[in-house]
Amino acid sequence: MSFPGENEQDDTWAETWHRIAMVFEVKNAADPINETAPWPSVRPGVTATSVLTQLAKSARNLILTHGMLFAFVIGIYKDSARIYRFDRAACVVSRSFKIKTTPWPLHELLWRMCHYEAPVGGLSTRPLVPRLLGEDPTLFRASDQDRDLADEKCKGIGQRPLSKEERDACRWVTIAKYDNDGKFAGSNRILLYRVRSLNPRLFSRATLVSEGFEEGTWKRLAVKDAWRQIARDREDAFYDQIRDSMHDRSWRDVLEDYKFLHRNDTERRVPPFAFGPYKLSSDGPCELPQDLEEILVEAEQDPVVGELFGLARMQYGDDLGAREVARVVRLDDGNHPRPAQYEFFHRTICRGPRGAANSRIDCEYNERSHMRLVFETVGRPLSQFKSTKEMVKGFRDAIHGTSHSLV
């Protein structure tokens, strides 16, 4: 099925996934789901498994291509049909219905798919616009003028022009910002133009790293999307912990960083760290030689040494799923209607068999929450090295930066 508004006379819309909104899998085979079991399950056998695998592949392609948060796929098996809803945690399957005599569940789904509205950029203060059910409201397709602008900016910073596939995948992402009290503090937009890293697995963390230009300043940034397990800590908290660790470093670590960063400085070299007659320790010196004392003062005042070497600075990070849950908790006080389940975008919805042991604990590992982080870029990709020496130096710096992030 194409997106609403596609030209009916254009029969090329199905050639790529960029113009496909929903998939109908028609099989001359038995229904792969067994509803007669105490808990509905997949029928044993290769045929049923292959049918569901094809459904999952179609859902994966829809989610990856359009940046969707969940996708619907219709399975038709002779005169019966089912609706499958895929997200990053699981697949929810509807009851079987007769496609010829009682097609009302499909009619209702199609109506909801084409009549859904969401605020522009996913911001509650913005007006509602028509969207496809399952689309990420914070993402919006880029126009041809936007693609030309991204191409021009790429050329301006020495990057290669956008390919046809990259032009088709260009989109705007709206980044909402909040203060420490959780109040809305404004937003900005980033034009995503190139994917740098992609995890294509459906039921996974689904990490996606894209390059983009910030609207207005046109500064190059990296945007990372990932679906964390609820039982895991937020990734932005890890970066805060790493930054905080810089304030409690020993004098030896400070001098080591200063020595490494100024290794090519011929005017002044850091002398070896002596342990002999001096009362020194890794935590702090009691008596430091005069030459090391002077260099330590310079090192502590060096702005480069005060930062983690080679680690990108996180400009902003947020757990979009956690904000949705917090909003529902505030509304669920008996005086306000609870939002419908299909309005949960950035948090997965799945469950196990009723009455199963440890279901609450398993839920924390099965459910996922959508995180989005914005970083300033560091250097350029290693694949674009200009000489073997530069490549080896890149590996060396990566090892050095990793060792510091693990301290």
Secondary structure, DSSP 8 states (H G I E B T S, - for coil): -B-TT--TT-TTGGGSGGGB--EEEEESS--SEE-SSSS-EE-SSHHHHHHHHHHHHHHHHHHHHHT-S-EEEEEEETTEEEEEEE-SS-EEE---EETTT--HHHHHHHHHHHS-EEEGGG-TTS-EEE--TTS-TTEEE--HHHHHHHHHHHHHTT-----HHHHHH-EEEEEEEE-TTS-EEEEEEEEEEEEEEE---SSS---EEEEEEETTT--EEEEEEEEEETTS--HHHHHHHHHHHGGG--HHHHHHHHHHHTTT-SS--------SSS---SS--SS--HHHHHHHHHHHH-TTTTS-TT---EEEEEEHHHHHHHHHHHHTTTTS----GGG--SB-----STT-TTHHHHHHHH-EEEEEEEEE--S--GGG-SSHHHHHHHHHHHHHHHHHHT-
